[in-house]
Amino acid sequence: MHLTPSDHRPRIGSRSHRGRQCQHHHRHQGQRFASLCLVAFAWILSSNATLLARPSLNASLEPIRTKYRLPALAAAVVVDGELASVGVVGVRKEGTKRRARLNDRWHIGSCTKSMTASLAAILIQEKQIGLDWSTPLAELFPELRDEIRPEWRPTTLEQLLKNHGGVPANLETNGLWRALWERHALPPREQRAYLTRELLLRHVPQVPPGSQFLYSNAGFALAGHALEQRYNTPWERLLVKRLTRRIGLRTVGFGCPAAPGKLNGPWGHGRDGSGQNLPDPPGLDGDNPAAIGPGGTVHCTIRDLARYARWHLQGARGHGTLLRPEGFARLHTPYRGGAPTTYAAGWNVVSRPWADGDVLTHNGSNTKNFAVIWIAPKRNFAVVVCCNLGGDVAAQATDEVAASLIEKYLVEKK
């Protein structure tokens, strides 16, 4: 039986431009340090043992990786609410023998969007800074209140986080994309400040705010910048401190998973006209500008991505942590007020027979990597898939992986 989990699912990826220390210590300090090292080492051994004890998905992944000629491929499944199996196959960089590993980090592209929305929901729930889903742009950016063009004033935080804010889908048409690349070496918060001022002071909404779905990385950038301004903390640090660490994710970072000039993680890849995989060197030019970070620059291990999916799975089933049920419901409910849509806060909400109802799904790509998440609340199941290649081939391959694991863990189980 062949399953295609993403039948009629809109494509929703992000677009891309292309010590040694002083040894003068007291003895008890050295003993304490040694004890801490032993504890850390024991934890690492325990963690690795737990990983190795889980059934590997490698046998399921390798044929699909070979079929689509992917450099590397990773996946994990959550069954009955628990991480059941993980797998990673292939190489970090085409043309090398450096194998991808379970602790490698993968670029998840626009799957970042639901993280930014989740962060906003947590901060709204805390009620410390007077933020709400209905807060309009003039209040989100009080320092710009008198300068914001009137066409933007009705736009709310919820509309930004559910792609109904009227924010342009394509920044290339008004020259902003080039301008962001010219500034991509600046601190991320400064980049987002520039984007915010340019959009709200010098441009008008592409469509009336709230009227229709318009997929926009820049809309999430505005939302992320509003949060970092309120807390005077860069969005990246705020996301880690207030969301990802609190739900047990320890590997979340931003931009390329590998360090510049190193092969310590998967490199992104494109594909030329002859079908050859072309490695893309990590560095500033290897990912989208941090200006749109809240819409798509997170990376993490496949296991942490599964943990994140599990957190939303539990929330959708009424057993969530950190966020109350009404917060999860707001995140998982499509926007109401304009034309009918399936888009919620960083999630598409669609019905699938194998899920016995609605699923939450999203994919992401910076055109050099690809990731997809599927969550089936009624079946207490989730699957996440990542690869270090972008484009249609990657979309097809990751869909096929998800379909095969859905069939194995859900359909055959019935």
Stockholm file with secondary structure:
# STOCKHOLM 1.0

chainA/1-414         MHLTPSDHRPRIGSRSHRGRQCQHHHRHQGQRFASLCLVAFAWILSSNATLLARPSLNASLEPIRTKYRLPALAAAVVVDGELASVGVVGVRKEGTKRRARLNDRWHIGSCTKSMTASLAAILIQEKQIGLDWSTPLAELFPELRDEIRPEWRPTTLEQLLKNHGGVPANLETNGLWRALWERHALPPREQRAYLTRELLLRHVPQVPPGSQFLYSNAGFALAGHALEQRYNTPWERLLVKRLTRRIGLRTVGFGCPAAPGKLNGPWGHGRDGSGQNLPDPPGLDGDNPAAIGPGGTVHCTIRDLARYARWHLQGARGHGTLLRPEGFARLHTPYRGGAPTTYAAGWNVVSRPWADGDVLTHNGSNTKNFAVIWIAPKRNFAVVVCCNLGGDVAAQATDEVAASLIEKYLVEKK
#=GR chainA/1-414 SS CCCCTTTTCCCCCCCCCCCCCCCCCCHHHHHHHHHHHHHHHHHHHHHHHHHHHSCBCHHHHHHHHHHHTCSEEEEEEEETTEEEEEEEEEBSSTTSCCBCCTTCEEECGGGHHHHHHHHHHHHHHHTSSCCCTTCBHHHHSGGGTTTSCGGGTTCBHHHHHTTCSCCCSCGGGGTHHHHHHHTTTSCHHHHHHHHHHHHHHHCCCSSCTTSSCCCCHHHHHHHHHHHHHHHTSCHHHHHIIIIIGGGTCCCCEESCSSCTTCCSSCCEEEECTTSCEEEECCSGGGSCCGGGHHHHCEEEEHHHHHHHHHHHHHHHTTCCSSSCHHHHHHHHSCCCSSSCCCBCSSCEEEEEGGGTEEEEEEEECCSSCEEEEEEEGGGTEEEEEEESCCSHHHHHHHHHHHHHHHIIIIITTC
#=GC SS_cons         CCCCTTTTCCCCCCCCCCCCCCCCCCHHHHHHHHHHHHHHHHHHHHHHHHHHHSCBCHHHHHHHHHHHTCSEEEEEEEETTEEEEEEEEEBSSTTSCCBCCTTCEEECGGGHHHHHHHHHHHHHHHTSSCCCTTCBHHHHSGGGTTTSCGGGTTCBHHHHHTTCSCCCSCGGGGTHHHHHHHTTTSCHHHHHHHHHHHHHHHCCCSSCTTSSCCCCHHHHHHHHHHHHHHHTSCHHHHHIIIIIGGGTCCCCEESCSSCTTCCSSCCEEEECTTSCEEEECCSGGGSCCGGGHHHHCEEEEHHHHHHHHHHHHHHHTTCCSSSCHHHHHHHHSCCCSSSCCCBCSSCEEEEEGGGTEEEEEEEECCSSCEEEEEEEGGGTEEEEEEESCCSHHHHHHHHHHHHHHHIIIIITTC
//
